[in-house]
Amino acid sequence: MERARVEARTVITADLDFPRLLSLSAATEPSLILFRGGNWGDQEVVDRMRAILKSLRPGELEKCIFVVDRKRIRRRKLPVGVG
């Protein structure tokens, strides 16, 4: 998480510990994309990521958690629980 923050990267994961760490620490970075809802195949992840990135305007990925499941994508601004 620290390396992603320092290098201005986005974490892509299916592990619930990462968003939990961001929430508990009231962090505003790094941004995170969380895949939920079971096992995702490589091509499913690539296709979903392509659709997500294509739909975003510049800056919309910053300081956010995106929760991705098979039916929808939810975006939550960081820090979680503030404003």
PDB file with SEQRES, HELIX, SHEET and CRYST1 records, atoms N, CA, C and O in Angstrom:
SEQRES   1 A   83  MET GLU ARG ALA ARG VAL GLU ALA ARG THR VAL ILE THR          
SEQRES   2 A   83  ALA ASP LEU ASP PHE PRO ARG LEU LEU SER LEU SER ALA          
SEQRES   3 A   83  ALA THR GLU PRO SER LEU ILE LEU PHE ARG GLY GLY ASN          
SEQRES   4 A   83  TRP GLY ASP GLN GLU VAL VAL ASP ARG MET ARG ALA ILE          
SEQRES   5 A   83  LEU LYS SER LEU ARG PRO GLY GLU LEU GLU LYS CYS ILE          
SEQRES   6 A   83  PHE VAL VAL ASP ARG LYS ARG ILE ARG ARG ARG LYS LEU          
SEQRES   7 A   83  PRO VAL GLY VAL GLY                                          
HELIX    1 AA1 GLU A    2  VAL A    6  1                                   5    
HELIX    2 AA2 ASP A   17  SER A   25  1                                   9    
HELIX    3 AA3 ASP A   42  SER A   55  1                                  14    
SHEET    1 AA1 4 THR A  10  THR A  13  0                                        
SHEET    2 AA1 4 SER A  31  PHE A  35  1                                        
SHEET    3 AA1 4 CYS A  64  VAL A  68  1                                        
SHEET    4 AA1 4 ILE A  73  LYS A  77 -1                                        
CRYST1    1.000    1.000    1.000  90.00  90.00  90.00 P 1           1          
ATOM      1  N   MET A   1       0.822  -1.177   0.000  1.00  0.00           N  
ATOM      2  CA  MET A   1       0.000   0.000   0.000  1.00  0.00           C  
ATOM      3  C   MET A   1       0.876   1.254   0.000  1.00  0.00           C  
ATOM      4  O   MET A   1       0.597   2.224  -0.705  1.00  0.00           O  
ATOM      5  N   GLU A   2       1.929   1.212   0.797  1.00  0.00           N  
ATOM      6  CA  GLU A   2       2.810   2.378   0.855  1.00  0.00           C  
ATOM      7  C   GLU A   2       3.494   2.630  -0.487  1.00  0.00           C  
ATOM      8  O   GLU A   2       3.592   3.770  -0.941  1.00  0.00           O  
ATOM      9  N   ARG A   3       3.954   1.573  -1.101  1.00  0.00           N  
ATOM     10  CA  ARG A   3       4.607   1.733  -2.407  1.00  0.00           C  
ATOM     11  C   ARG A   3       3.624   2.294  -3.437  1.00  0.00           C  
ATOM     12  O   ARG A   3       3.986   3.170  -4.223  1.00  0.00           O  
ATOM     13  N   ALA A   4       2.397   1.801  -3.439  1.00  0.00           N  
ATOM     14  CA  ALA A   4       1.379   2.316  -4.366  1.00  0.00           C  
ATOM     15  C   ALA A   4       1.128   3.793  -4.095  1.00  0.00           C  
ATOM     16  O   ALA A   4       0.976   4.578  -5.031  1.00  0.00           O  
ATOM     17  N   ARG A   5       1.083   4.173  -2.836  1.00  0.00           N  
ATOM     18  CA  ARG A   5       0.864   5.584  -2.493  1.00  0.00           C  
ATOM     19  C   ARG A   5       2.015   6.443  -2.984  1.00  0.00           C  
ATOM     20  O   ARG A   5       1.800   7.469  -3.630  1.00  0.00           O  
ATOM     21  N   VAL A   6       3.223   6.031  -2.680  1.00  0.00           N  
ATOM     22  CA  VAL A   6       4.409   6.802  -3.055  1.00  0.00           C  
ATOM     23  C   VAL A   6       4.540   6.925  -4.572  1.00  0.00           C  
ATOM     24  O   VAL A   6       4.937   7.974  -5.079  1.00  0.00           O  
ATOM     25  N   GLU A   7       4.210   5.863  -5.289  1.00  0.00           N  
ATOM     26  CA  GLU A   7       4.359   5.851  -6.742  1.00  0.00           C  
ATOM     27  C   GLU A   7       3.083   6.286  -7.475  1.00  0.00           C  
ATOM     28  O   GLU A   7       3.001   6.184  -8.699  1.00  0.00           O  
ATOM     29  N   ALA A   8       2.088   6.771  -6.721  1.00  0.00           N  
ATOM     30  CA  ALA A   8       0.809   7.232  -7.292  1.00  0.00           C  
ATOM     31  C   ALA A   8       0.171   6.155  -8.166  1.00  0.00           C  
ATOM     32  O   ALA A   8      -0.262   6.418  -9.288  1.00  0.00           O  
ATOM     33  N   ARG A   9       0.125   4.950  -7.631  1.00  0.00           N  
ATOM     34  CA  ARG A   9      -0.458   3.815  -8.350  1.00  0.00           C  
ATOM     35  C   ARG A   9      -1.822   3.476  -7.772  1.00  0.00           C  
ATOM     36  O   ARG A   9      -2.193   3.963  -6.703  1.00  0.00           O  
ATOM     37  N   THR A  10      -2.557   2.646  -8.477  1.00  0.00           N  
ATOM     38  CA  THR A  10      -3.850   2.148  -8.021  1.00  0.00           C  
ATOM     39  C   THR A  10      -3.713   0.665  -7.730  1.00  0.00           C  
ATOM     40  O   THR A  10      -3.165  -0.082  -8.541  1.00  0.00           O  
ATOM     41  N   VAL A  11      -4.205   0.235  -6.581  1.00  0.00           N  
ATOM     42  CA  VAL A  11      -4.168  -1.171  -6.194  1.00  0.00           C  
ATOM     43  C   VAL A  11      -5.397  -1.854  -6.785  1.00  0.00           C  
ATOM     44  O   VAL A  11      -6.514  -1.355  -6.647  1.00  0.00           O  
ATOM     45  N   ILE A  12      -5.195  -2.985  -7.437  1.00  0.00           N  
ATOM     46  CA  ILE A  12      -6.285  -3.801  -7.966  1.00  0.00           C  
ATOM     47  C   ILE A  12      -6.229  -5.128  -7.230  1.00  0.00           C  
ATOM     48  O   ILE A  12      -5.206  -5.814  -7.248  1.00  0.00           O  
ATOM     49  N   THR A  13      -7.349  -5.495  -6.571  1.00  0.00           N  
ATOM     50  CA  THR A  13      -7.321  -6.655  -5.697  1.00  0.00           C  
ATOM     51  C   THR A  13      -8.704  -7.276  -5.550  1.00  0.00           C  
ATOM     52  O   THR A  13      -9.713  -6.673  -5.914  1.00  0.00           O  
ATOM     53  N   ALA A  14      -8.730  -8.487  -5.011  1.00  0.00           N  
ATOM     54  CA  ALA A  14      -9.964  -9.135  -4.585  1.00  0.00           C  
ATOM     55  C   ALA A  14      -9.914  -9.369  -3.074  1.00  0.00           C  
ATOM     56  O   ALA A  14     -10.814  -9.992  -2.511  1.00  0.00           O  
ATOM     57  N   ASP A  15      -8.886  -8.880  -2.434  1.00  0.00           N  
ATOM     58  CA  ASP A  15      -8.642  -9.078  -1.004  1.00  0.00           C  
ATOM     59  C   ASP A  15      -9.295  -7.955  -0.202  1.00  0.00           C  
ATOM     60  O   ASP A  15      -8.969  -6.783  -0.395  1.00  0.00           O  
ATOM     61  N   LEU A  16     -10.208  -8.306   0.689  1.00  0.00           N  
ATOM     62  CA  LEU A  16     -10.931  -7.309   1.483  1.00  0.00           C  
ATOM     63  C   LEU A  16     -10.065  -6.600   2.516  1.00  0.00           C  
ATOM     64  O   LEU A  16     -10.480  -5.583   3.072  1.00  0.00           O  
ATOM     65  N   ASP A  17      -8.871  -7.120   2.780  1.00  0.00           N  
ATOM     66  CA  ASP A  17      -7.995  -6.460   3.748  1.00  0.00           C  
ATOM     67  C   ASP A  17      -7.533  -5.081   3.262  1.00  0.00           C  
ATOM     68  O   ASP A  17      -7.358  -4.169   4.070  1.00  0.00           O  
ATOM     69  N   PHE A  18      -7.337  -4.927   1.965  1.00  0.00           N  
ATOM     70  CA  PHE A  18      -6.841  -3.649   1.447  1.00  0.00           C  
ATOM     71  C   PHE A  18      -7.824  -2.500   1.668  1.00  0.00           C  
ATOM     72  O   PHE A  18      -7.411  -1.462   2.184  1.00  0.00           O  
ATOM     73  N   PRO A  19      -9.098  -2.630   1.306  1.00  0.00           N  
ATOM     74  CA  PRO A  19     -10.015  -1.524   1.600  1.00  0.00           C  
ATOM     75  C   PRO A  19     -10.203  -1.315   3.103  1.00  0.00           C  
ATOM     76  O   PRO A  19     -10.423  -0.191   3.557  1.00  0.00           O  
ATOM     77  N   ARG A  20     -10.117  -2.382   3.856  1.00  0.00           N  
ATOM     78  CA  ARG A  20     -10.234  -2.268   5.311  1.00  0.00           C  
ATOM     79  C   ARG A  20      -9.084  -1.433   5.867  1.00  0.00           C  
ATOM     80  O   ARG A  20      -9.301  -0.587   6.735  1.00  0.00           O  
ATOM     81  N   LEU A  21      -7.881  -1.656   5.387  1.00  0.00           N  
ATOM     82  CA  LEU A  21      -6.724  -0.868   5.829  1.00  0.00           C  
ATOM     83  C   LEU A  21      -6.888   0.607   5.475  1.00  0.00           C  
ATOM     84  O   LEU A  21      -6.578   1.479   6.287  1.00  0.00           O  
ATOM     85  N   LEU A  22      -7.374   0.888   4.268  1.00  0.00           N  
ATOM     86  CA  LEU A  22      -7.606   2.278   3.877  1.00  0.00           C  
ATOM     87  C   LEU A  22      -8.644   2.931   4.789  1.00  0.00           C  
ATOM     88  O   LEU A  22      -8.483   4.076   5.211  1.00  0.00           O  
ATOM     89  N   SER A  23      -9.691   2.200   5.082  1.00  0.00           N  
ATOM     90  CA  SER A  23     -10.759   2.736   5.925  1.00  0.00           C  
ATOM     91  C   SER A  23     -10.283   2.997   7.351  1.00  0.00           C  
ATOM     92  O   SER A  23     -10.525   4.070   7.904  1.00  0.00           O  
ATOM     93  N   LEU A  24      -9.616   2.028   7.937  1.00  0.00           N  
ATOM     94  CA  LEU A  24      -9.166   2.164   9.325  1.00  0.00           C  
ATOM     95  C   LEU A  24      -8.145   3.279   9.509  1.00  0.00           C  
ATOM     96  O   LEU A  24      -8.088   3.905  10.568  1.00  0.00           O  
ATOM     97  N   SER A  25      -7.351   3.525   8.492  1.00  0.00           N  
ATOM     98  CA  SER A  25      -6.314   4.551   8.597  1.00  0.00           C  
ATOM     99  C   SER A  25      -6.783   5.918   8.114  1.00  0.00           C  
ATOM    100  O   SER A  25      -6.034   6.892   8.187  1.00  0.00           O  
ATOM    101  N   ALA A  26      -8.027   5.998   7.617  1.00  0.00           N  
ATOM    102  CA  ALA A  26      -8.582   7.244   7.061  1.00  0.00           C  
ATOM    103  C   ALA A  26      -7.701   7.797   5.938  1.00  0.00           C  
ATOM    104  O   ALA A  26      -7.577   9.009   5.766  1.00  0.00           O  
ATOM    105  N   ALA A  27      -7.091   6.877   5.176  1.00  0.00           N  
ATOM    106  CA  ALA A  27      -6.183   7.264   4.089  1.00  0.00           C  
ATOM    107  C   ALA A  27      -6.952   7.848   2.908  1.00  0.00           C  
ATOM    108  O   ALA A  27      -8.114   7.511   2.680  1.00  0.00           O  
ATOM    109  N   THR A  28      -6.293   8.716   2.172  1.00  0.00           N  
ATOM    110  CA  THR A  28      -6.861   9.274   0.948  1.00  0.00           C  
ATOM    111  C   THR A  28      -6.200   8.690  -0.297  1.00  0.00           C  
ATOM    112  O   THR A  28      -6.622   8.980  -1.416  1.00  0.00           O  
ATOM    113  N   GLU A  29      -5.187   7.886  -0.113  1.00  0.00           N  
ATOM    114  CA  GLU A  29      -4.503   7.219  -1.204  1.00  0.00           C  
ATOM    115  C   GLU A  29      -3.799   5.993  -0.664  1.00  0.00           C  
ATOM    116  O   GLU A  29      -3.505   5.947   0.531  1.00  0.00           O  
ATOM    117  N   PRO A  30      -3.517   5.012  -1.475  1.00  0.00           N  
ATOM    118  CA  PRO A  30      -3.722   4.956  -2.910  1.00  0.00           C  
ATOM    119  C   PRO A  30      -5.170   4.632  -3.258  1.00  0.00           C  
ATOM    120  O   PRO A  30      -5.936   4.169  -2.414  1.00  0.00           O  
ATOM    121  N   SER A  31      -5.527   4.879  -4.497  1.00  0.00           N  
ATOM    122  CA  SER A  31      -6.827   4.451  -4.986  1.00  0.00           C  
ATOM    123  C   SER A  31      -6.828   2.934  -5.077  1.00  0.00           C  
ATOM    124  O   SER A  31      -5.776   2.298  -5.133  1.00  0.00           O  
ATOM    125  N   LEU A  32      -8.038   2.363  -5.091  1.00  0.00           N  
ATOM    126  CA  LEU A  32      -8.147   0.920  -5.045  1.00  0.00           C  
ATOM    127  C   LEU A  32      -9.326   0.464  -5.891  1.00  0.00           C  
ATOM    128  O   LEU A  32     -10.385   1.092  -5.886  1.00  0.00           O  
ATOM    129  N   ILE A  33      -9.137  -0.623  -6.610  1.00  0.00           N  
ATOM    130  CA  ILE A  33     -10.225  -1.267  -7.339  1.00  0.00           C  
ATOM    131  C   ILE A  33     -10.356  -2.669  -6.760  1.00  0.00           C  
ATOM    132  O   ILE A  33      -9.431  -3.478  -6.837  1.00  0.00           O  
ATOM    133  N   LEU A  34     -11.521  -2.944  -6.177  1.00  0.00           N  
ATOM    134  CA  LEU A  34     -11.785  -4.202  -5.486  1.00  0.00           C  
ATOM    135  C   LEU A  34     -12.764  -5.038  -6.308  1.00  0.00           C  
ATOM    136  O   LEU A  34     -13.890  -4.612  -6.565  1.00  0.00           O  
ATOM    137  N   PHE A  35     -12.329  -6.224  -6.717  1.00  0.00           N  
ATOM    138  CA  PHE A  35     -13.194  -7.152  -7.433  1.00  0.00           C  
ATOM    139  C   PHE A  35     -13.867  -8.083  -6.427  1.00  0.00           C  
ATOM    140  O   PHE A  35     -13.201  -8.775  -5.657  1.00  0.00           O  
ATOM    141  N   ARG A  36     -15.198  -8.086  -6.449  1.00  0.00           N  
ATOM    142  CA  ARG A  36     -15.989  -8.899  -5.519  1.00  0.00           C  
ATOM    143  C   ARG A  36     -16.810  -9.917  -6.300  1.00  0.00           C  
ATOM    144  O   ARG A  36     -16.969  -9.808  -7.515  1.00  0.00           O  
ATOM    145  N   GLY A  37     -17.327 -10.908  -5.580  1.00  0.00           N  
ATOM    146  CA  GLY A  37     -18.285 -11.815  -6.191  1.00  0.00           C  
ATOM    147  C   GLY A  37     -17.709 -13.085  -6.752  1.00  0.00           C  
ATOM    148  O   GLY A  37     -18.163 -13.561  -7.792  1.00  0.00           O  
ATOM    149  N   GLY A  38     -16.732 -13.640  -6.097  1.00  0.00           N  
ATOM    150  CA  GLY A  38     -16.234 -14.936  -6.518  1.00  0.00           C  
ATOM    151  C   GLY A  38     -15.018 -14.877  -7.413  1.00  0.00           C  
ATOM    152  O   GLY A  38     -14.332 -13.860  -7.509  1.00  0.00           O  
ATOM    153  N   ASN A  39     -14.777 -15.979  -8.052  1.00  0.00           N  
ATOM    154  CA  ASN A  39     -13.589 -16.118  -8.891  1.00  0.00           C  
ATOM    155  C   ASN A  39     -13.776 -15.405 -10.226  1.00  0.00           C  
ATOM    156  O   ASN A  39     -14.741 -15.658 -10.947  1.00  0.00           O  
ATOM    157  N   TRP A  40     -12.866 -14.534 -10.537  1.00  0.00           N  
ATOM    158  CA  TRP A  40     -12.851 -13.820 -11.811  1.00  0.00           C  
ATOM    159  C   TRP A  40     -11.751 -14.419 -12.666  1.00  0.00           C  
ATOM    160  O   TRP A  40     -10.630 -14.613 -12.196  1.00  0.00           O  
ATOM    161  N   GLY A  41     -12.061 -14.709 -13.909  1.00  0.00           N  
ATOM    162  CA  GLY A  41     -11.046 -15.166 -14.850  1.00  0.00           C  
ATOM    163  C   GLY A  41     -10.211 -13.985 -15.315  1.00  0.00           C  
ATOM    164  O   GLY A  41     -10.640 -12.834 -15.235  1.00  0.00           O  
ATOM    165  N   ASP A  42      -9.027 -14.281 -15.798  1.00  0.00           N  
ATOM    166  CA  ASP A  42      -8.131 -13.221 -16.267  1.00  0.00           C  
ATOM    167  C   ASP A  42      -8.804 -12.334 -17.308  1.00  0.00           C  
ATOM    168  O   ASP A  42      -8.745 -11.107 -17.220  1.00  0.00           O  
ATOM    169  N   GLN A  43      -9.444 -12.960 -18.293  1.00  0.00           N  
ATOM    170  CA  GLN A  43     -10.069 -12.167 -19.354  1.00  0.00           C  
ATOM    171  C   GLN A  43     -11.239 -11.337 -18.820  1.00  0.00           C  
ATOM    172  O   GLN A  43     -11.475 -10.227 -19.298  1.00  0.00           O  
ATOM    173  N   GLU A  44     -11.971 -11.861 -17.836  1.00  0.00           N  
ATOM    174  CA  GLU A  44     -13.064 -11.086 -17.214  1.00  0.00           C  
ATOM    175  C   GLU A  44     -12.523  -9.823 -16.554  1.00  0.00           C  
ATOM    176  O   GLU A  44     -13.104  -8.746 -16.692  1.00  0.00           O  
ATOM    177  N   VAL A  45     -11.411  -9.958 -15.837  1.00  0.00           N  
ATOM    178  CA  VAL A  45     -10.801  -8.810 -15.174  1.00  0.00           C  
ATOM    179  C   VAL A  45     -10.324  -7.795 -16.213  1.00  0.00           C  
ATOM    180  O   VAL A  45     -10.564  -6.596 -16.068  1.00  0.00           O  
ATOM    181  N   VAL A  46      -9.660  -8.267 -17.241  1.00  0.00           N  
ATOM    182  CA  VAL A  46      -9.172  -7.372 -18.293  1.00  0.00           C  
ATOM    183  C   VAL A  46     -10.338  -6.634 -18.943  1.00  0.00           C  
ATOM    184  O   VAL A  46     -10.272  -5.419 -19.131  1.00  0.00           O  
ATOM    185  N   ASP A  47     -11.398  -7.350 -19.284  1.00  0.00           N  
ATOM    186  CA  ASP A  47     -12.558  -6.727 -19.929  1.00  0.00           C  
ATOM    187  C   ASP A  47     -13.230  -5.713 -19.010  1.00  0.00           C  
ATOM    188  O   ASP A  47     -13.612  -4.628 -19.449  1.00  0.00           O  
ATOM    189  N   ARG A  48     -13.374  -6.065 -17.742  1.00  0.00           N  
ATOM    190  CA  ARG A  48     -14.023  -5.148 -16.788  1.00  0.00           C  
ATOM    191  C   ARG A  48     -13.153  -3.924 -16.551  1.00  0.00           C  
ATOM    192  O   ARG A  48     -13.667  -2.808 -16.479  1.00  0.00           O  
ATOM    193  N   MET A  49     -11.839  -4.115 -16.428  1.00  0.00           N  
ATOM    194  CA  MET A  49     -10.930  -2.981 -16.242  1.00  0.00           C  
ATOM    195  C   MET A  49     -10.967  -2.058 -17.451  1.00  0.00           C  
ATOM    196  O   MET A  49     -10.977  -0.836 -17.300  1.00  0.00           O  
ATOM    197  N   ARG A  50     -10.988  -2.624 -18.632  1.00  0.00           N  
ATOM    198  CA  ARG A  50     -11.056  -1.824 -19.848  1.00  0.00           C  
ATOM    199  C   ARG A  50     -12.326  -0.963 -19.838  1.00  0.00           C  
ATOM    200  O   ARG A  50     -12.272   0.219 -20.175  1.00  0.00           O  
ATOM    201  N   ALA A  51     -13.456  -1.544 -19.456  1.00  0.00           N  
ATOM    202  CA  ALA A  51     -14.721  -0.805 -19.399  1.00  0.00           C  
ATOM    203  C   ALA A  51     -14.669   0.290 -18.328  1.00  0.00           C  
ATOM    204  O   ALA A  51     -15.161   1.397 -18.548  1.00  0.00           O  
ATOM    205  N   ILE A  52     -14.083  -0.014 -17.183  1.00  0.00           N  
ATOM    206  CA  ILE A  52     -13.977   0.979 -16.098  1.00  0.00           C  
ATOM    207  C   ILE A  52     -13.128   2.159 -16.554  1.00  0.00           C  
ATOM    208  O   ILE A  52     -13.553   3.310 -16.459  1.00  0.00           O  
ATOM    209  N   LEU A  53     -11.945   1.873 -17.044  1.00  0.00           N  
ATOM    210  CA  LEU A  53     -11.024   2.943 -17.425  1.00  0.00           C  
ATOM    211  C   LEU A  53     -11.561   3.774 -18.591  1.00  0.00           C  
ATOM    212  O   LEU A  53     -11.335   4.982 -18.653  1.00  0.00           O  
ATOM    213  N   LYS A  54     -12.256   3.139 -19.492  1.00  0.00           N  
ATOM    214  CA  LYS A  54     -12.835   3.851 -20.625  1.00  0.00           C  
ATOM    215  C   LYS A  54     -13.938   4.821 -20.186  1.00  0.00           C  
ATOM    216  O   LYS A  54     -14.139   5.860 -20.815  1.00  0.00           O  
ATOM    217  N   SER A  55     -14.643   4.482 -19.119  1.00  0.00           N  
ATOM    218  CA  SER A  55     -15.767   5.303 -18.665  1.00  0.00           C  
ATOM    219  C   SER A  55     -15.354   6.478 -17.773  1.00  0.00           C  
ATOM    220  O   SER A  55     -16.159   7.376 -17.527  1.00  0.00           O  
ATOM    221  N   LEU A  56     -14.120   6.481 -17.291  1.00  0.00           N  
ATOM    222  CA  LEU A  56     -13.673   7.513 -16.358  1.00  0.00           C  
ATOM    223  C   LEU A  56     -13.111   8.727 -17.076  1.00  0.00           C  
ATOM    224  O   LEU A  56     -12.448   8.612 -18.107  1.00  0.00           O  
ATOM    225  N   ARG A  57     -13.391   9.885 -16.511  1.00  0.00           N  
ATOM    226  CA  ARG A  57     -12.759  11.115 -16.978  1.00  0.00           C  
ATOM    227  C   ARG A  57     -11.458  11.299 -16.193  1.00  0.00           C  
ATOM    228  O   ARG A  57     -11.286  10.694 -15.135  1.00  0.00           O  
ATOM    229  N   PRO A  58     -10.544  12.129 -16.700  1.00  0.00           N  
ATOM    230  CA  PRO A  58      -9.284  12.361 -15.988  1.00  0.00           C  
ATOM    231  C   PRO A  58      -9.534  12.776 -14.533  1.00  0.00           C  
ATOM    232  O   PRO A  58     -10.368  13.639 -14.258  1.00  0.00           O  
ATOM    233  N   GLY A  59      -8.813  12.161 -13.624  1.00  0.00           N  
ATOM    234  CA  GLY A  59      -8.911  12.495 -12.212  1.00  0.00           C  
ATOM    235  C   GLY A  59      -9.967  11.731 -11.440  1.00  0.00           C  
ATOM    236  O   GLY A  59      -9.965  11.782 -10.210  1.00  0.00           O  
ATOM    237  N   GLU A  60     -10.869  11.024 -12.104  1.00  0.00           N  
ATOM    238  CA  GLU A  60     -11.942  10.327 -11.400  1.00  0.00           C  
ATOM    239  C   GLU A  60     -11.474   9.077 -10.659  1.00  0.00           C  
ATOM    240  O   GLU A  60     -12.176   8.589  -9.773  1.00  0.00           O  
ATOM    241  N   LEU A  61     -10.326   8.565 -11.000  1.00  0.00           N  
ATOM    242  CA  LEU A  61      -9.800   7.385 -10.321  1.00  0.00           C  
ATOM    243  C   LEU A  61      -9.100   7.761  -9.015  1.00  0.00           C  
ATOM    244  O   LEU A  61      -8.973   6.936  -8.111  1.00  0.00           O  
ATOM    245  N   GLU A  62      -8.652   8.999  -8.927  1.00  0.00           N  
ATOM    246  CA  GLU A  62      -7.859   9.437  -7.778  1.00  0.00           C  
ATOM    247  C   GLU A  62      -8.690   9.495  -6.500  1.00  0.00           C  
ATOM    248  O   GLU A  62      -9.845   9.921  -6.506  1.00  0.00           O  
ATOM    249  N   LYS A  63      -8.068   9.054  -5.400  1.00  0.00           N  
ATOM    250  CA  LYS A  63      -8.639   9.125  -4.060  1.00  0.00           C  
ATOM    251  C   LYS A  63     -10.001   8.457  -3.970  1.00  0.00           C  
ATOM    252  O   LYS A  63     -10.933   8.998  -3.375  1.00  0.00           O  
ATOM    253  N   CYS A  64     -10.111   7.254  -4.577  1.00  0.00           N  
ATOM    254  CA  CYS A  64     -11.373   6.512  -4.577  1.00  0.00           C  
ATOM    255  C   CYS A  64     -11.136   5.022  -4.385  1.00  0.00           C  
ATOM    256  O   CYS A  64     -10.063   4.490  -4.667  1.00  0.00           O  
ATOM    257  N   ILE A  65     -12.186   4.372  -3.894  1.00  0.00           N  
ATOM    258  CA  ILE A  65     -12.280   2.921  -3.917  1.00  0.00           C  
ATOM    259  C   ILE A  65     -13.407   2.583  -4.879  1.00  0.00           C  
ATOM    260  O   ILE A  65     -14.516   3.103  -4.760  1.00  0.00           O  
ATOM    261  N   PHE A  66     -13.116   1.711  -5.829  1.00  0.00           N  
ATOM    262  CA  PHE A  66     -14.131   1.200  -6.727  1.00  0.00           C  
ATOM    263  C   PHE A  66     -14.400  -0.249  -6.336  1.00  0.00           C  
ATOM    264  O   PHE A  66     -13.474  -1.056  -6.253  1.00  0.00           O  
ATOM    265  N   VAL A  67     -15.667  -0.578  -6.097  1.00  0.00           N  
ATOM    266  CA  VAL A  67     -16.055  -1.940  -5.787  1.00  0.00           C  
ATOM    267  C   VAL A  67     -16.748  -2.485  -7.030  1.00  0.00           C  
ATOM    268  O   VAL A  67     -17.789  -1.979  -7.451  1.00  0.00           O  
ATOM    269  N   VAL A  68     -16.157  -3.521  -7.606  1.00  0.00           N  
ATOM    270  CA  VAL A  68     -16.615  -4.065  -8.880  1.00  0.00           C  
ATOM    271  C   VAL A  68     -17.210  -5.446  -8.646  1.00  0.00           C  
ATOM    272  O   VAL A  68     -16.550  -6.336  -8.110  1.00  0.00           O  
ATOM    273  N   ASP A  69     -18.454  -5.613  -9.048  1.00  0.00           N  
ATOM    274  CA  ASP A  69     -19.008  -6.960  -9.097  1.00  0.00           C  
ATOM    275  C   ASP A  69     -19.537  -7.186 -10.500  1.00  0.00           C  
ATOM    276  O   ASP A  69     -19.374  -6.334 -11.373  1.00  0.00           O  
ATOM    277  N   ARG A  70     -20.152  -8.296 -10.716  1.00  0.00           N  
ATOM    278  CA  ARG A  70     -20.554  -8.638 -12.079  1.00  0.00           C  
ATOM    279  C   ARG A  70     -21.704  -7.792 -12.612  1.00  0.00           C  
ATOM    280  O   ARG A  70     -21.898  -7.720 -13.825  1.00  0.00           O  
ATOM    281  N   LYS A  71     -22.463  -7.157 -11.742  1.00  0.00           N  
ATOM    282  CA  LYS A  71     -23.623  -6.387 -12.185  1.00  0.00           C  
ATOM    283  C   LYS A  71     -23.436  -4.880 -12.099  1.00  0.00           C  
ATOM    284  O   LYS A  71     -24.137  -4.134 -12.784  1.00  0.00           O  
ATOM    285  N   ARG A  72     -22.504  -4.418 -11.271  1.00  0.00           N  
ATOM    286  CA  ARG A  72     -22.360  -2.970 -11.106  1.00  0.00           C  
ATOM    287  C   ARG A  72     -20.976  -2.606 -10.601  1.00  0.00           C  
ATOM    288  O   ARG A  72     -20.173  -3.453 -10.210  1.00  0.00           O  
ATOM    289  N   ILE A  73     -20.740  -1.300 -10.630  1.00  0.00           N  
ATOM    290  CA  ILE A  73     -19.508  -0.722 -10.095  1.00  0.00           C  
ATOM    291  C   ILE A  73     -19.921   0.406  -9.169  1.00  0.00           C  
ATOM    292  O   ILE A  73     -20.700   1.278  -9.553  1.00  0.00           O  
ATOM    293  N   ARG A  74     -19.401   0.389  -7.953  1.00  0.00           N  
ATOM    294  CA  ARG A  74     -19.675   1.470  -7.002  1.00  0.00           C  
ATOM    295  C   ARG A  74     -18.385   2.218  -6.737  1.00  0.00           C  
ATOM    296  O   ARG A  74     -17.314   1.618  -6.647  1.00  0.00           O  
ATOM    297  N   ARG A  75     -18.492   3.526  -6.614  1.00  0.00           N  
ATOM    298  CA  ARG A  75     -17.319   4.358  -6.338  1.00  0.00           C  
ATOM    299  C   ARG A  75     -17.528   5.061  -5.013  1.00  0.00           C  
ATOM    300  O   ARG A  75     -18.598   5.607  -4.745  1.00  0.00           O  
ATOM    301  N   ARG A  76     -16.503   5.042  -4.199  1.00  0.00           N  
ATOM    302  CA  ARG A  76     -16.548   5.709  -2.895  1.00  0.00           C  
ATOM    303  C   ARG A  76     -15.297   6.559  -2.758  1.00  0.00           C  
ATOM    304  O   ARG A  76     -14.185   6.073  -2.963  1.00  0.00           O  
ATOM    305  N   LYS A  77     -15.476   7.825  -2.413  1.00  0.00           N  
ATOM    306  CA  LYS A  77     -14.338   8.717  -2.231  1.00  0.00           C  
ATOM    307  C   LYS A  77     -13.586   8.383  -0.949  1.00  0.00           C  
ATOM    308  O   LYS A  77     -14.176   7.958   0.044  1.00  0.00           O  
ATOM    309  N   LEU A  78     -12.302   8.578  -0.991  1.00  0.00           N  
ATOM    310  CA  LEU A  78     -11.459   8.424   0.198  1.00  0.00           C  
ATOM    311  C   LEU A  78     -11.260   9.794   0.849  1.00  0.00           C  
ATOM    312  O   LEU A  78     -11.203  10.798   0.140  1.00  0.00           O  
ATOM    313  N   PRO A  79     -11.156   9.861   2.151  1.00  0.00           N  
ATOM    314  CA  PRO A  79     -11.219   8.772   3.113  1.00  0.00           C  
ATOM    315  C   PRO A  79     -12.647   8.284   3.302  1.00  0.00           C  
ATOM    316  O   PRO A  79     -13.601   9.056   3.202  1.00  0.00           O  
ATOM    317  N   VAL A  80     -12.777   6.987   3.577  1.00  0.00           N  
ATOM    318  CA  VAL A  80     -14.073   6.356   3.785  1.00  0.00           C  
ATOM    319  C   VAL A  80     -14.689   6.884   5.077  1.00  0.00           C  
ATOM    320  O   VAL A  80     -14.010   7.007   6.097  1.00  0.00           O  
ATOM    321  N   GLY A  81     -15.969   7.191   5.022  1.00  0.00           N  
ATOM    322  CA  GLY A  81     -16.690   7.655   6.205  1.00  0.00           C  
ATOM    323  C   GLY A  81     -16.580   9.142   6.461  1.00  0.00           C  
ATOM    324  O   GLY A  81     -17.089   9.628   7.471  1.00  0.00           O  
ATOM    325  N   VAL A  82     -15.928   9.880   5.573  1.00  0.00           N  
ATOM    326  CA  VAL A  82     -15.792  11.327   5.728  1.00  0.00           C  
ATOM    327  C   VAL A  82     -16.488  11.994   4.549  1.00  0.00           C  
ATOM    328  O   VAL A  82     -16.220  11.671   3.392  1.00  0.00           O  
ATOM    329  N   GLY A  83     -17.393  12.938   4.859  1.00  0.00           N  
ATOM    330  CA  GLY A  83     -18.072  13.726   3.845  1.00  0.00           C  
ATOM    331  C   GLY A  83     -18.709  12.908   2.828  1.00  0.00           C  
ATOM    332  O   GLY A  83     -19.323  13.439   1.903  1.00  0.00           O  
TER     333      GLY A  83                                                      
END                                                                             
